[in-house]
Amino acid sequence: MTTPETPRTFRLAVVNAGISDPSSTKLLGDRIAQSVRETAESRGHRVQITTIDLREVLPELSGALASGLLGPRFTAAVDALRDADGVIASTPVYKAGPSGLFSSFFQVLDNDLLIAKPVALAATAGTARHALVVDEQLRSLFAYLRALSVPTSVFASTEDWQDKALGSRVDRAAFELLLLMESGFEKDVRGDSWRRYQHEYGSAGGTELAIDLDSDLMRLATGGSLKPTNSAIEGIDEG
């Protein structure tokens, strides 16, 4: 294992959709976060952890779904996700799917918020029959949001908490998340490739309105001409 030379401070957001207290869903998210912190410290880094308990934004959720207007707690949660270098998303599973609270929260977010953001996916349930929910449903949700999910997902049913294999999966997912955070992938994508993404109006804080002055349409609009294609150039050479 190589150790980066320059120590850094990473911001990690943990989204917890558990509603009970204590919550196994929160416990799982916190366990992954702690593993990220310990691994980061062994590599000379620091990790600042912010926990987003979705039950606290529940009173503002209906308004956000109906009108798109975000209350103060919802806005704070969005800000924490935007500023995070990495995210851990942990949900309970009900009836073979992530909780409605978890799904609704991420459906309200604009499509640009999590582009290229490293995310570790986690879920809890009372039975191992729900184990595939993480990879079948959570992974597709975050793929739509254009986030970068780590290869290892973490699922814990009631019997898994006494199994040493759970700790192994937690540490593996945490290490993968930290490596992506260290890589600066999100920063590079947003800095160098932002215009290559399709943005909805108003979804990117104004940056989606940037104009590419070097496009064919803009050259024609300003009285210029289209750039010749390779086939056209070949035709000129042959003539």
VOPAGU-2260 file (C-alpha; in pm, 1 decimal, decimal comma):
REM VOPAGU-2260
SITE   aa  ch    i         X         Y         Z
SITE  MET   A    0       0,0       0,0       0,0
SITE  THR   A    1     143,1     337,1     -98,4
SITE  THR   A    2      96,8     640,1     123,8
SITE  PRO   A    3      26,4     979,5     -36,1
SITE  GLU   A    4     290,7    1238,4      46,8
SITE  THR   A    5      62,9    1535,1     116,5
SITE  PRO   A    6    -177,3    1505,8     413,8
SITE  ARG   A    7    -530,5    1617,0     332,4
SITE  THR   A    8    -859,0    1673,7     513,6
SITE  PHE   A    9   -1156,6    1499,7     354,0
SITE  ARG   A   10   -1523,6    1577,3     415,9
SITE  LEU   A   11   -1744,7    1271,7     443,5
SITE  ALA   A   12   -2127,2    1287,2     448,8
SITE  VAL   A   13   -2318,9     992,6     594,2
SITE  VAL   A   14   -2684,2     973,9     487,7
SITE  ASN   A   15   -2887,0     771,1     737,2
SITE  ALA   A   16   -3244,4     678,0     647,5
SITE  GLY   A   17   -3308,0     483,8     967,8
SITE  ILE   A   18   -3596,4     617,0    1175,7
SITE  SER   A   19   -3561,9     414,7    1495,3
SITE  ASP   A   20   -3337,8     498,7    1790,6
SITE  PRO   A   21   -3109,8     313,4    1816,7
SITE  SER   A   22   -3094,3     233,7    1444,2
SITE  SER   A   23   -2905,4     -53,7    1284,3
SITE  THR   A   24   -2902,1     148,9     961,9
SITE  LYS   A   25   -2725,9     438,1    1135,3
SITE  LEU   A   26   -2491,4     193,7    1306,2
SITE  LEU   A   27   -2388,2      46,2     972,2
SITE  GLY   A   28   -2328,8     387,1     813,1
SITE  ASP   A   29   -2128,7     502,0    1116,2
SITE  ARG   A   30   -1923,0     182,9    1110,0
SITE  ILE   A   31   -1822,5     241,0     747,7
SITE  ALA   A   32   -1744,0     605,7     824,8
SITE  GLN   A   33   -1523,4     506,9    1117,1
SITE  SER   A   34   -1336,0     262,8     896,1
SITE  VAL   A   35   -1281,3     539,5     639,8
SITE  ARG   A   36   -1146,8     766,4     915,0
SITE  GLU   A   37    -911,1     502,9    1056,6
SITE  THR   A   38    -778,4     410,3     712,5
SITE  ALA   A   39    -732,3     775,7     622,3
SITE  GLU   A   40    -542,2     844,6     943,2
SITE  SER   A   41    -310,7     551,2     872,1
SITE  ARG   A   42    -230,2     723,0     542,4
SITE  GLY   A   43    -168,8    1062,4     703,0
SITE  HIS   A   44    -508,0    1221,5     631,6
SITE  ARG   A   45    -794,8    1358,5     841,0
SITE  VAL   A   46   -1166,3    1300,1     787,1
SITE  GLN   A   47   -1447,3    1531,8     895,3
SITE  ILE   A   48   -1775,2    1340,3     920,9
SITE  THR   A   49   -2119,3    1497,9     884,0
SITE  THR   A   50   -2422,2    1278,0     952,3
SITE  ILE   A   51   -2746,2    1353,6     768,5
SITE  ASP   A   52   -3034,9    1191,0     957,5
SITE  LEU   A   53   -3321,7    1190,1     709,7
SITE  ARG   A   54   -3585,4    1159,5     980,7
SITE  GLU   A   55   -3494,8    1518,8    1074,3
SITE  VAL   A   56   -3578,3    1646,7     724,1
SITE  LEU   A   57   -3899,8    1440,6     703,3
SITE  PRO   A   58   -4127,6    1736,2     800,9
SITE  GLU   A   59   -3989,3    1931,7     502,0
SITE  LEU   A   60   -4003,0    1644,1     253,4
SITE  SER   A   61   -4364,2    1682,7     141,1
SITE  GLY   A   62   -4310,6    2048,2      50,4
SITE  ALA   A   63   -3992,2    1963,4    -137,8
SITE  LEU   A   64   -4169,6    1691,4    -335,2
SITE  ALA   A   65   -4471,0    1908,1    -413,7
SITE  SER   A   66   -4303,3    2238,4    -498,4
SITE  GLY   A   67   -3928,4    2184,7    -505,9
SITE  LEU   A   68   -3888,2    2442,8    -230,8
SITE  LEU   A   69   -3640,1    2328,9      34,0
SITE  GLY   A   70   -3668,1    2410,4     402,2
SITE  PRO   A   71   -3365,7    2498,9     616,7
SITE  ARG   A   72   -3287,9    2142,8     725,8
SITE  PHE   A   73   -3323,0    2009,3     374,0
SITE  THR   A   74   -3101,4    2288,6     242,7
SITE  ALA   A   75   -2836,3    2208,2     505,7
SITE  ALA   A   76   -2843,2    1843,0     397,0
SITE  VAL   A   77   -2801,5    1940,0      30,9
SITE  ASP   A   78   -2511,6    2171,1     119,6
SITE  ALA   A   79   -2340,3    1892,5     313,4
SITE  LEU   A   80   -2369,7    1657,6      15,3
SITE  ARG   A   81   -2244,6    1921,0    -227,9
SITE  ASP   A   82   -1938,2    1997,9     -16,9
SITE  ALA   A   83   -1853,0    1636,1      66,6
SITE  ASP   A   84   -1557,0    1458,8     -90,5
SITE  GLY   A   85   -1736,9    1128,6     -39,4
SITE  VAL   A   86   -2078,5     998,0      66,3
SITE  ILE   A   87   -2202,4     693,2     255,2
SITE  ALA   A   88   -2570,4     620,3     183,0
SITE  SER   A   89   -2737,6     379,7     426,2
SITE  THR   A   90   -3102,3     272,8     416,6
SITE  PRO   A   91   -3329,8      15,9     575,3
SITE  VAL   A   92   -3501,5    -221,6     334,9
SITE  TYR   A   93   -3879,5    -259,7     342,8
SITE  LYS   A   94   -4071,9    -496,0     113,8
SITE  ALA   A   95   -3775,7    -564,6    -113,6
SITE  GLY   A   96   -3685,6    -200,0    -165,9
SITE  PRO   A   97   -3511,1      95,8      -1,9
SITE  SER   A   98   -3725,4     296,7     238,0
SITE  GLY   A   99   -3960,7     556,0      92,0
SITE  LEU   A  100   -3783,9     824,1     294,5
SITE  PHE   A  101   -3448,7     734,6     138,5
SITE  SER   A  102   -3582,7     717,7    -217,1
SITE  SER   A  103   -3785,2    1038,3    -187,5
SITE  PHE   A  104   -3490,2    1233,6     -49,9
SITE  PHE   A  105   -3264,5    1146,8    -340,8
SITE  GLN   A  106   -3544,7    1199,1    -593,2
SITE  VAL   A  107   -3578,2    1560,0    -477,6
SITE  LEU   A  108   -3208,3    1634,8    -533,0
SITE  ASP   A  109   -3115,8    1801,3    -860,1
SITE  ASN   A  110   -2950,3    1576,9   -1116,0
SITE  ASP   A  111   -2618,6    1762,2   -1100,9
SITE  LEU   A  112   -2553,2    1752,1    -727,0
SITE  LEU   A  113   -2375,7    1415,4    -713,3
SITE  ILE   A  114   -2202,8    1402,8   -1052,0
SITE  ALA   A  115   -1877,7    1202,2   -1010,5
SITE  LYS   A  116   -1920,8    1198,0    -630,8
SITE  PRO   A  117   -1775,6     878,7    -471,1
SITE  VAL   A  118   -2049,4     691,5    -282,7
SITE  ALA   A  119   -2048,6     379,7     -64,9
SITE  LEU   A  120   -2385,3     200,0     -61,0
SITE  ALA   A  121   -2522,6      23,2     246,1
SITE  ALA   A  122   -2851,5    -130,3     359,9
SITE  THR   A  123   -2996,7    -321,4     653,6
SITE  ALA   A  124   -3289,4    -563,4     679,5
SITE  GLY   A  125   -3433,9    -827,5     904,2
SITE  THR   A  126   -3363,5   -1106,2     658,3
SITE  ALA   A  127   -3092,5   -1196,6     408,7
SITE  ARG   A  128   -3359,4   -1228,0     137,3
SITE  HIS   A  129   -3317,3    -852,9      79,7
SITE  ALA   A  130   -2942,6    -872,4      19,1
SITE  LEU   A  131   -2963,3    -789,6    -353,4
SITE  VAL   A  132   -3154,7    -466,1    -300,2
SITE  VAL   A  133   -2831,6    -268,3    -266,8
SITE  ASP   A  134   -2689,6    -373,8    -602,1
SITE  GLU   A  135   -3017,9    -400,4    -791,2
SITE  GLN   A  136   -3187,5     -79,0    -675,9
SITE  LEU   A  137   -2947,9     154,0    -493,8
SITE  ARG   A  138   -2671,4     115,6    -749,9
SITE  SER   A  139   -2907,6     199,5   -1037,4
SITE  LEU   A  140   -3042,6     503,8    -849,8
SITE  PHE   A  141   -2695,0     649,0    -801,2
SITE  ALA   A  142   -2598,7     560,5   -1157,0
SITE  TYR   A  143   -2889,4     778,1   -1272,5
SITE  LEU   A  144   -2758,4    1058,7   -1050,4
SITE  ARG   A  145   -2417,7    1003,8   -1218,4
SITE  ALA   A  146   -2244,2     936,2    -888,0
SITE  LEU   A  147   -1951,8     693,4    -865,2
SITE  SER   A  148   -2051,6     396,9    -648,3
SITE  VAL   A  149   -1766,8     191,9    -500,5
SITE  PRO   A  150   -1747,3    -173,2    -614,9
SITE  THR   A  151   -1822,5    -321,6    -271,6
SITE  SER   A  152   -2173,1    -275,8    -133,6
SITE  VAL   A  153   -2249,5    -350,5     231,5
SITE  PHE   A  154   -2563,8    -529,4     344,1
SITE  ALA   A  155   -2638,6    -640,6     699,5
SITE  SER   A  156   -2929,8    -858,7     803,5
SITE  THR   A  157   -2998,7    -944,9    1166,1
SITE  GLU   A  158   -2766,7   -1246,5    1166,0
SITE  ASP   A  159   -2481,5   -1063,6     992,9
SITE  TRP   A  160   -2389,7    -850,8    1292,3
SITE  GLN   A  161   -2223,9   -1150,8    1457,3
SITE  ASP   A  162   -2037,4   -1249,5    1141,1
SITE  LYS   A  163   -1674,7   -1139,0    1094,4
SITE  ALA   A  164   -1737,2   -1123,1     718,7
SITE  LEU   A  165   -1942,5    -805,1     773,0
SITE  GLY   A  166   -1637,3    -628,6     914,8
SITE  SER   A  167   -1436,1    -737,5     612,6
SITE  ARG   A  168   -1693,3    -592,8     371,6
SITE  VAL   A  169   -1712,4    -270,8     571,5
SITE  ASP   A  170   -1335,2    -222,7     559,8
SITE  ARG   A  171   -1319,2    -308,4     189,7
SITE  ALA   A  172   -1591,4     -57,7      97,7
SITE  ALA   A  173   -1430,6     206,8     319,4
SITE  PHE   A  174   -1091,4     159,5     155,3
SITE  GLU   A  175   -1242,4     182,1    -193,8
SITE  LEU   A  176   -1424,7     501,5     -98,2
SITE  LEU   A  177   -1110,4     658,2      43,6
SITE  LEU   A  178    -908,9     574,6    -267,8
SITE  LEU   A  179   -1167,0     748,5    -486,6
SITE  MET   A  180   -1165,4    1049,7    -255,6
SITE  GLU   A  181    -786,6    1064,2    -272,2
SITE  SER   A  182    -786,8    1040,5    -650,5
SITE  GLY   A  183    -961,4    1375,2    -698,1
SITE  PHE   A  184   -1183,3    1217,9    -964,4
SITE  GLU   A  185   -1485,7    1433,5    -885,0
SITE  LYS   A  186   -1282,2    1755,9    -890,4
SITE  ASP   A  187   -1127,8    1670,2   -1227,7
SITE  VAL   A  188   -1463,3    1577,1   -1382,1
SITE  ARG   A  189   -1632,7    1893,4   -1261,5
SITE  GLY   A  190   -1336,9    2109,3   -1358,6
SITE  ASP   A  191   -1248,8    1969,4   -1699,9
SITE  SER   A  192   -1554,9    1779,2   -1822,9
SITE  TRP   A  193   -1855,1    1966,0   -1680,4
SITE  ARG   A  194   -1981,9    2090,7   -2018,1
SITE  ARG   A  195   -1990,0    1737,2   -2156,0
SITE  TYR   A  196   -2282,4    1649,3   -1928,0
SITE  GLN   A  197   -2644,7    1717,1   -2007,6
SITE  HIS   A  198   -2779,3    1964,3   -1751,8
SITE  GLU   A  199   -3134,0    2065,4   -1677,2
SITE  TYR   A  200   -3218,8    2433,9   -1664,3
SITE  GLY   A  201   -3139,2    2570,8   -1320,4
SITE  SER   A  202   -2990,7    2245,8   -1194,0
SITE  ALA   A  203   -2628,0    2353,4   -1181,5
SITE  GLY   A  204   -2646,9    2691,5   -1013,8
SITE  GLY   A  205   -2609,5    2875,6   -1342,4
SITE  THR   A  206   -2312,7    2681,7   -1477,6
SITE  GLU   A  207   -2544,5    2481,1   -1700,1
SITE  LEU   A  208   -2600,0    2803,0   -1896,6
SITE  ALA   A  209   -2238,5    2832,9   -2011,9
SITE  ILE   A  210   -2213,7    2879,9   -2389,5
SITE  ASP   A  211   -1967,7    2690,8   -2605,4
SITE  LEU   A  212   -1849,2    2961,3   -2845,6
SITE  ASP   A  213   -1655,7    2707,1   -3049,4
SITE  SER   A  214   -1960,1    2502,2   -3149,6
SITE  ASP   A  215   -2074,0    2480,5   -3513,9
SITE  LEU   A  216   -2397,8    2662,3   -3429,2
SITE  MET   A  217   -2219,5    2956,1   -3266,0
SITE  ARG   A  218   -1971,6    2988,3   -3554,0
SITE  LEU   A  219   -2259,2    3004,5   -3803,3
SITE  ALA   A  220   -2446,4    3255,0   -3584,3
SITE  THR   A  221   -2147,7    3488,6   -3583,4
SITE  GLY   A  222   -2094,6    3469,6   -3959,1
SITE  GLY   A  223   -1827,6    3202,1   -3957,0
SITE  SER   A  224   -1821,4    2868,7   -4130,4
SITE  LEU   A  225   -1833,6    2507,4   -4019,4
SITE  LYS   A  226   -1513,1    2323,9   -3947,9
SITE  PRO   A  227   -1440,1    2081,2   -4234,5
SITE  THR   A  228   -1481,4    1716,2   -4145,4
SITE  ASN   A  229   -1211,8    1458,2   -4205,1
SITE  SER   A  230   -1402,2    1320,3   -4504,9
SITE  ALA   A  231   -1426,4    1667,9   -4657,5
SITE  ILE   A  232   -1054,6    1724,9   -4609,6
SITE  GLU   A  233    -978,1    1389,4   -4769,4
SITE  GLY   A  234   -1198,3    1485,6   -5065,2
SITE  ILE   A  235   -1006,4    1812,1   -5112,0
SITE  ASP   A  236    -674,0    1630,7   -5098,1
SITE  GLU   A  237    -789,2    1378,3   -5358,1
SITE  GLY   A  238    -906,6    1657,0   -5586,1
